[in-house]
Amino acid sequence: MITLRRRLLGLAALLAIFGIIIGLPTVLLAVEANPFAGGLPTFEAIKTALTSPDDGTLAVGLIKIVAWASWGFLTLSILLEVLARLRGVRVPRLPGLRLPQNAARGLVGAAMTLFVAIPTAGIANAAPAATVTATVASAAPAEAVPPTQTTEPAASSAQETPAPATAKHTVKQGETLWSIAADHLGDGHRYKEIVELNRSTLGGQPGFIKAGWVLDVPAPPAPASTETSTVVVEKGDTLSGIAREQYGDATRYPEIFEASRSITQPGGAKLTDPDLIDVGWTLKVPTPAALQGQSAPPTAPAEQPQTPTAPAQPSQPAPAQPAAPAASAPEAAAPSSPAQSQAPTQTQAVPETAAADHLQDESPWMARTSYGVGALLAAGVIALLATRRRTQQRRRRPGQRMPMPTGAAALVEQELRATADALSIETVDVALRTLARSCTEGGVALPAVRAARLTRTQFDLYLAEPAELPEPWTGTADDTVWTLEVDNTAELEETDVSDIPAPYPALVTIGHDEEDGHVLLDLEFLGSIGVSGQDNAATREILAALAIELANSTWADDLQVTLVGAFPDLEDTLQTGRIRYLPSVGRILEDLLHRADLDREAMSAEGAPDLHHARVTGAAPDAWAPEIVLLAGEITDRQRNQLEQLVTDLPRVALATVTNGLNVGEWGLDLTAGDGPDYAVLNPIGLQLRPQRLPAEQYGHLLEIASLADVEELDLTEAAPPPSLAEVESVQPVDEAPAPVSAMPEVTLEHLEAVAAGGVSSSPTGMPTFGPLLPQDERPADDADDETALADTHTEEPPPALTPAKVEVAPVQLDDSPVQDPETQIPTDEADTTTSEATTSPDHVVTDPAVDETLAEPTDEPGAAQEAPVHPMPLPTPRILVLGPVDLVNAEGKVEPTKRSRLLEYAAYLALTPGATHTAIDNAIWPDRKNEDNLNTRNTATSKLRRWVGTDPLNGDEYLPRLQAGEGYAFHRAVTTDAGDWDHLLDHDPLNAPTDRLEAALALVRGIPFEGTHRKRYAWAEPIRQRLISEIVDASYELGRRRLMEGRWRGAEEAVVVGLRIEPAQENLWRLRILAAHESRNPAAEAEAIERLLTITEQLECDLEPETEQLLAALKTPGTDFDKLMANAL
């Protein structure tokens, strides 16, 4: 948004330009300062003046000449600046005129803001300002006034929805969609509603509007004529109960809640939570006038009041909004509410609408964390952590725990995970490399890129010169701006670009505009950018963010980031191989100039006129890798001149500098020119943005997180000791049938990467569940094939395999959860989004002995013989599954399909972190709203989840109890989790657990923990996920080791399969697998296991562990002391 301050600065700059060009010569002429008033001096006159005593005439004459020369230089510099901007080319450097040219650049750049409605959404003016002007002039549609009909009514399967009421607004000079939304709708975040109403007018360029355009804006909702009554809370009252009494609809409690929040209750308290009211409080009950005269309450079921509203309007603007403050939610819903008599009711029931509850399956676009790190930097860091933790899991010895961050560092990682968008990085990377291949195949030059912009829906390239880009890129009114829509990237998904060099490796995020678009600059093209501000700490935060994003950039095959005078510990911690640290400038600039000369000579020798041609044609490959130098300290005048030479010498090479506190080239980020401390202005284009930054506190936490993900952080004292030689020698084989070779899982590199990153559907061979893991005659009934169990949940007779287990398993939960009743079920999958219709055989339930005793206990009371319990058998209670795909089974209620995913995550969080506070819940489930009032969103989600899980049919207790004062949210103790069962069985110590408990625990595993979850969800679950993976692998190893020591070779092979499916690169398990196959005299299985192990290490480009190399060598050498080798291998 262009503020009054920036407009005034632009006006002052414009007046200064006119003053210089017109006013200065006028003043000089007025004071008779024309040195040539009497004509041009002759040579003799000049000689006489220089050799004769001066009476002041010569000095005055020289002053006049200097004044006119200064005017000439300034005027020339201004004209050159204006012409260059109009043509969209770089301003030529004139020798000796650096100062007037710098002054002219600043004046012209500031003055341009008076004539351009600078796009807040993008950087169509990412080129010098002339390019901005061209974009503005050509981006407007042909008609200045939009068509009368700008929107079409949203389609509805049930009924036609009337179009929202609108009002007209004429765009004024300097306005943006953001400012218009703030003025008319009270919240700039609601600009997308205006975009939806004016698509034909905006012409696909919502970042640009022109003064004089007439736009449709949502009309403010008509105030509902209401009457109110009051209710005094009595013991046992709840808001939903009062709503049921007053309205006949319990789900309308938010109306009472909103109306009563401002009332001061006895003791000075106020209503802040709909689940917490006290006896004696006064509540206000709004009664819409439109509903007066109705003698009967609505007859619709209480749990479905939102059905006519939310599903009927999927294409309205409000649901697509970014996260907005809760206070503005009612306004956001207003445009999509029909202008009917029910409108006040629908508008007030905000928590039930899709626009307000923030429960849609689609994750919101989070451009940056609360402390300023963007999604691209976050994705790079998370990818680094995934790689290093995968190595930790592979190198970890049985018993060693994965070190994970705690406290503030854990919260930093959680927010990074919620913000990271690896899919956007991958898509853009493929698109850019595909563009490079198209240029290579077409024999055309790779277009030079000044800047780029990435949003949730598109990626824009801002070229230095007009060009034609191939599909799926689409052009705009400005032929230097090209767009890649997300909807058009499907054809790129199967494109193999592994052999294509990265075309723009120095593309990096500089900040985010006011529509949360990532603004990226190609540092190679710019050559240099200066970061200036009054606070040195603030500029270093920006340099830190640039360094870390470049060090982890996927868009670069290789680059080097040279840090001068800052962040000496960065490379030792990240270990990316891309960072070097220098304490001072020293000879680095001389080295860069020398490298630039060598690169130019190499490109010239191979006929490449510039760097982009070299990358496309494959010429001078040694010149491709860029070096980005970040200078944090002061430099001398000589060093400044060297930097200027690097920037101005042509052709450009793969070098760039980022300076702290000074501008060498024309590009700079001014932290003092923005509208507040969080904003800066990108010069010379005058774009206001929020710079990407990494504050010192979060920088330290990030280094801590990365350090913990190092193999050296594994505690050697936790590793289990190997068996003694005597134990190995005492092993006696048991007669078993050989295991088929096909029992082993297929392992691919994609699977390994998915395991490390927790990606979707990462199981090898499409494994949704495990088949039999233990011999059928020895495993407990819980260990039945999940697919069989799922099919049989809908049959009247349970199969023989589901007979009561040999091992009695007590009900379990996480250590910090409330004690649960012994009521555990075999997990089954739901057939659809509801579970109320699913039936479960009583044999699937381990009944509560206390309940059985109560039911069977005789009594002497009269009439006791006639009394019978409502349910003859204990019914299945809700169960949350995370040891595989996340699911909620045995839920009594129903859930909207579009909100199931988010509510399922909420349920898993509450189950695994009982007693969570409001703040912890918001940070985990709605990280995009952590800086906003999330009360309505959280309460709506809690209410929906409470209806979904239902109540205990025996006593009516809610499975998600109401919040009690001083306590957090937690499920009823009857609600169980498979992770809780796992913890109870093994007590976090698989190596020392009884064998029957190991078998029962492994039977719970259906896949990788939290498998199939959304890439930006479950960020809070990473520590739990890593722990469960480690314990599953350890349990699989320990069970396999015990069976190996018992001589049960086949049983050992079957046991390790579970761990290998979870962590396919774990060499401890592979060694067990190879030993078991060797001892069972099964050469085919042995050879296959060795081949797959070698394939994995080749894909990961890593070496085998010494124990593995010794084992493989011994298998090729007959006569080796195999018992001793087995002891070492284990």
PyMOL commands that set and color helices and strands:
alter all, ss='L'
color gray80, all
select helices_A, chain A and resi 4-30+43-51+57-87+98-112+129-139+177-185+188-197+199-202+239-247+250-260+266-268+289-291+318-320+326-336+343-348+350-352+354-357+375-395+407-419+422-442+486-488+490-492+523-526+536-551+570-574+588-605+611-617+621-623+637-648+696-708+711-713+716-718+725-729+741-743+749-757+764-766+781-783+786-792+800-802+842-844+849-856+864-866+897-912+918-925+927-929+935-949+978-986+990-992+995-1002+1019-1045+1049-1062+1067-1079+1083-1100+1106-1115+1122-1129
alter helices_A, ss='H'
color red, helices_A
select strands_A, chain A and resi 166-170+214-218+226-232+282-288+449-454+458-463+474-475+481-485+507-512+518-522+528-532+560-564+579-582+627-631+655-660+668-670+680-683+687-691+824-825+845-846+879-881+887-889+976-977
alter strands_A, ss='S'
color yellow, strands_A
deselect
rebuild
show_as cartoon
